Amino acid sequence: MSPAQCRMARAALLLGVREVSRLADVSTNTITRFEKGEELKPRTIAAIRAALEAAGVEFINGTGVKLR
């Protein structure tokens, strides 16, 4: 998942940074840093991605997102 996909997924789900941080069990600062392009640990990105997928987003071939 790219930072752009994370932003797209949040927008599609109408979720703010706080909601995603709660779902992924990471800090709001972590979400913000990732969306700005900072590198995170792979397991942190996986947690964010899993939270967004559980909320109803499907990631498309590394380029976009869609709602399930």
C-alpha positions in Angstrom: 0.0 0.0 0.0 1.3 3.4 -1.0 0.7 6.6 0.9 -1.6 7.8 -1.9 -3.6 4.6 -1.6 -3.9 5.2 2.2 -5.3 8.7 1.6 -7.7 7.3 -1.2 -8.9 4.6 1.1 -9.6 7.0 4.0 -11.5 9.3 1.6 -13.5 6.4 0.1 -14.5 5.2 3.6 -15.1 8.8 4.8 -12.7 8.1 7.7 -10.4 10.6 9.4 -6.9 10.0 10.6 -8.2 9.4 14.1 -10.6 6.7 13.1 -8.0 4.9 11.0 -5.4 5.2 13.8 -7.9 3.6 16.2 -8.8 0.8 13.8 -5.1 0.0 13.1 -4.0 0.5 16.7 -1.3 3.1 15.7 -1.0 6.8 16.6 -2.5 9.5 14.5 1.0 10.8 13.9 2.0 7.5 12.4 -0.9 7.7 9.8 0.0 11.4 9.0 3.7 10.5 8.6 2.9 7.6 6.3 0.6 9.7 4.2 3.3 12.3 3.8 5.6 9.7 2.4 7.8 8.8 5.5 8.9 5.2 5.7 7.3 3.0 8.4 8.0 -0.5 9.5 6.4 -3.1 7.2 4.3 -4.4 10.1 2.9 -1.0 10.7 1.9 -0.5 7.1 0.4 -4.0 7.2 -1.7 -3.1 10.3 -3.0 0.1 8.6 -3.8 -1.8 5.4 -5.5 -4.6 7.3 -7.7 -2.0 9.1 -8.7 -0.3 5.9 -9.5 -3.7 4.3 -11.6 -4.7 7.3 -13.4 -1.4 6.9 -14.4 -2.3 3.3 -11.6 -1.2 1.0 -9.9 -3.3 -1.7 -6.5 -2.3 -3.0 -6.1 -2.6 -6.7 -2.8 -3.6 -8.2 -0.8 -1.1 -6.3 -2.4 1.8 -8.0 -5.8 2.5 -6.5 -8.6 1.4 -4.2 -12.3 0.5 -4.5 -15.0 -0.2 -2.0 -16.2 -3.8 -1.6 
